[in-house]
Amino acid sequence: MAVKSLNLHPLKPFEMKHMIDHSKIIKKAWEGYDPTKIISKIEDISAMVSTNHVFRITFEDEDIIIAKFSYFGKYEHFKEDHRIIHALSNNLLYPFENLLAKSLLKNNRVYTYHYKHGKSDAWVVFYNPVRVMQRLPRRLEETHIRKFGQQIGKFHKACSKLRNVLPKSSKTLRTDIYTLMERIEEDEKQFGTRAQADLIKYHCEQFLKNRLKTNAASFETIPVFIDWNIGNFSVTNKLELYSRWDYDWFRMSSRMMDFYFFSRVVSNVGDRTVFSYIVNPMMEDRFIMFLEEYHKVNPLTADELRFLKEGYRFFILNYVIKDGNYFFSEQYAKKLRAEAYDIYLPSVDRDFDADKLIDALKIKETKAKK
């Protein structure tokens, strides 16, 4: 019989932040990797939006690497994700063979370090520095949008070809939703009022119901990075994907899990310092333009477009409500969760219209499907 962990309420990252000496742990992590190479400087280069920290490490011989320090999720999932990403990076063929940031290996495996002391629990992975060419502008022009659609279509296709040779993942969309539902049953007060807890339960049930309705179990499972934004990838002067880094929300799932963030990249408001997660970008003509180009390269189905709404719903339920306190900085976690209750969840079924996208792409269905 499986025994549930009794540690139901681990310290939140912003609580751990004040208890942990990041530099000391990074030095310990590096000693476990190569104690003969001496660190001379550790600089925090984090974006300060999430609880994850990124450090630039300079050695006495002036070599440089990047360290990612995380408290988000579980160490086992962190280790598993980086193992899959390494296999993906190693197996991608031209033109994506050098796209992904490379983790450092030891004994032919991705090296990760697990720090556990009392209630503190964190982990570290090291990367080679990423080569960066050009960043897309904060607000894309039509040329950028169309080229981005084509490039992402090709990248998803390349990932799809590797789906049978990558390590298996233990995370699924359903397991994350069931975990959220269990947490509500255990202690609904941690999610706010009774009405807010009921709202979450309702949307969890809607997700599970509509997942069946859209036949999502038949969708291909590929590596998806979910969090695409103008700050975590670069392109060539021909607008071809050149490099991608920052793997906070990586998972093996349907390609449709990436699309909400693609809609944000191409949205009319563009990249913003202060952000929200409204559903509206997926209804913009600019997103349709992106979909048209993607669809030419890597055709989409009507059911997949219908599932876009569920991908968005899952993102809000899982990454904003379930794990928001463990991922976003305290200020953002509070803001986003309040907006999830007041704006995001009420808008899911009201403001998203899959038929608009299906019609725009001229996807024909049998009458039975309608």
HELIX and SHEET records of a PDB file:
HELIX    1   1 PRO A   13  MET A   16  1                                   4    
HELIX    2   2 HIS A   22  TYR A   33  1                                  12    
HELIX    3   3 TYR A   75  ASN A   91  1                                  17    
HELIX    4   4 GLU A  142  LYS A  161  1                                  20    
HELIX    5   5 LEU A  173  GLU A  186  1                                  14    
HELIX    6   6 GLU A  188  PHE A  191  5                                   4    
HELIX    7   7 ARG A  194  LYS A  213  1                                  20    
HELIX    8   8 ALA A  216  SER A  218  5                                   3    
HELIX    9   9 ARG A  255  ASP A  258  5                                   4    
HELIX   10  10 PHE A  259  VAL A  266  1                                   8    
HELIX   11  11 ASN A  280  MET A  283  5                                   4    
HELIX   12  12 ASP A  285  VAL A  297  1                                  13    
HELIX   13  13 ALA A  302  PHE A  315  1                                  14    
HELIX   14  14 ILE A  316  LYS A  322  3                                   7    
HELIX   15  15 GLY A  324  PHE A  327  1                                   4    
HELIX   16  16 GLU A  330  GLU A  339  1                                  10    
HELIX   17  17 ALA A  340  TYR A  344  3                                   5    
HELIX   18  18 LEU A  345  ASP A  351  1                                   7    
HELIX   19  19 ALA A  354  ALA A  360  1                                   7    
SHEET    1   A 5 ILE A  39  ASP A  44  0                                        
SHEET    2   A 5 HIS A  53  PHE A  59 -1                                        
SHEET    3   A 5 ILE A  64  SER A  70 -1                                        
SHEET    4   A 5 SER A 120  TYR A 127 -1                                        
SHEET    5   A 5 THR A 112  HIS A 117 -1                                        
SHEET    1   B 2 LEU A 105  LYS A 106  0                                        
SHEET    2   B 2 ARG A 109  VAL A 110 -1                                        
SHEET    1   C 2 ILE A 222  VAL A 224  0                                        
SHEET    2   C 2 ARG A 251  SER A 253 -1                                        
SHEET    1   D 2 PHE A 233  VAL A 235  0                                        
SHEET    2   D 2 LEU A 241  ARG A 244 -1                                        
END                                                                             
